[in-house]
Amino acid sequence: MHRGDRGQVAVEFVGMVPLILLLVAAVWECVLIGYAFSLAGNAADEAARAGAVHGDAACRAAAREHIGEAWKMPPAQCGASGDIYRAKVELSIPVLFPGLNFGSIDGTGGAAMEKEAK
């Protein structure tokens, strides 16, 4: 009876599945981290623009508006620095999905101060 390599593919597949799943999870985590950076930067830019025209309350509201509820975010730090209005948004970095977090990243934005038309 000749057995040869019969069943070898099944054994290799079972051995490689955990490695493939770890690779997929690592790639997904990189995607989430990149998305978090993008969200934080956009929210900070929008908050700075709103704050430059309407003040601190509008800055914080604009930052919150551009971040989904699943993302953990303390209130944005907003304030004028000379002729530039600055906003800083801090987001928690998710592990595999938003809500399970292990660190934080900052997004900063600035806009030229404007006077509100009356």
C-alpha positions in Angstrom: 0.0 0.0 0.0 1.5 3.4 -1.1 0.6 6.3 1.2 3.0 9.1 0.0 2.0 12.6 0.8 -1.7 11.9 1.2 -3.3 14.2 3.8 -0.3 16.5 3.9 -2.2 19.6 2.6 -4.8 19.2 5.3 -2.1 19.1 8.0 -0.3 22.1 6.6 -3.6 24.0 6.3 -4.4 23.4 9.9 -1.0 24.5 11.0 -1.1 27.7 8.9 -4.6 28.9 9.9 -3.5 30.5 13.2 -0.6 32.3 11.5 -2.9 33.6 8.8 -5.5 34.8 11.4 -2.7 36.6 13.3 -1.6 38.3 10.2 -5.1 39.4 9.3 -5.6 40.7 12.9 -2.3 42.7 12.7 -3.3 44.2 9.3 -6.7 45.1 10.7 -5.1 46.8 13.7 -2.9 48.9 11.4 -6.0 49.9 9.5 -7.7 51.0 12.7 -4.7 53.0 14.0 -4.4 54.8 10.6 -8.1 55.5 10.7 -7.9 56.8 14.2 -5.1 59.2 13.2 -7.2 60.4 10.3 -10.3 60.9 12.5 -8.3 62.8 15.1 -6.6 65.1 12.6 -9.9 65.9 10.8 -11.8 66.5 14.0 -9.0 68.9 15.3 -9.0 70.8 12.0 -12.8 71.2 12.0 -12.7 72.2 15.7 -10.1 74.8 15.1 -12.0 76.3 12.3 -15.2 76.5 14.3 -13.3 77.8 17.4 -11.6 80.6 15.4 -15.0 82.0 14.5 -17.3 81.1 17.3 -15.2 80.3 20.4 -14.4 77.4 22.7 -17.9 75.9 23.0 -18.2 75.7 19.2 -14.7 74.2 19.0 -15.6 71.3 21.4 -18.9 70.7 19.7 -17.3 70.5 16.3 -14.7 68.0 17.5 -17.3 65.8 19.1 -19.5 66.0 15.9 -16.8 64.5 13.7 -16.0 61.5 16.0 -18.3 58.6 16.3 -19.7 57.5 19.6 -17.7 54.3 19.7 -14.5 56.2 19.8 -13.4 57.2 23.4 -12.6 60.9 23.4 -12.2 63.4 26.2 -13.3 66.9 25.5 -11.1 68.7 22.9 -8.6 71.2 24.2 -9.3 74.5 22.5 -7.8 78.0 22.8 -6.2 80.9 21.1 -2.4 81.1 20.8 -1.6 84.6 19.4 -3.4 85.0 16.0 -3.9 81.2 15.7 -6.7 79.3 17.3 -5.5 75.8 18.2 -7.5 72.6 18.9 -6.1 69.3 20.2 -8.2 66.1 20.0 -7.2 62.9 21.8 -8.5 59.5 20.7 -8.0 56.1 22.2 -6.3 53.6 19.9 -8.7 50.6 19.5 -7.6 46.9 19.7 -9.5 45.0 16.9 -12.6 47.2 17.3 -13.4 50.7 18.8 -14.3 50.3 22.4 -11.4 48.0 23.4 -8.5 50.5 23.8 -4.8 50.4 24.7 -3.4 53.9 24.2 -4.1 57.2 22.7 -3.1 59.4 19.9 -3.4 63.2 19.4 -4.6 65.2 16.5 -3.9 68.9 16.4 -5.3 71.6 14.2 -5.0 75.4 13.9 -6.8 78.2 12.1 -6.3 81.9 11.8 -8.4 83.9 14.2 -11.5 85.6 12.7 -13.9 88.1 14.1 -17.5 87.1 13.9 -19.6 89.4 11.7 -22.2 91.4 13.6 
